[in-house]
Amino acid sequence: MIGLDRDLLAAHAAGDLGALVTLYQQAAAQADGAEGAAFYLTHAHVFALETGHPDAPALRQQLVAQGRESTLPPPRAPFR
């Protein structure tokens, strides 16, 4: 993951949030163990939310499936 770490640092330095989504997803896939994978996946999700990235819902679902995030409650009716 040395090359991936270098790419992550470069994307952070450049402020390239779209690249960070992709790179953190790659890091999650390559991580040793569930804790590391969840750490990287959470970062991918945060950057996806910040950019409106199309992978945001799928990333959230992965976190839910891992027990790292909870499902959203149904919306409430507005007060009258």
Helices and strands as residue ranges (DSSP letters): H 2-14, H 17-30, H 34-51, H 56-65
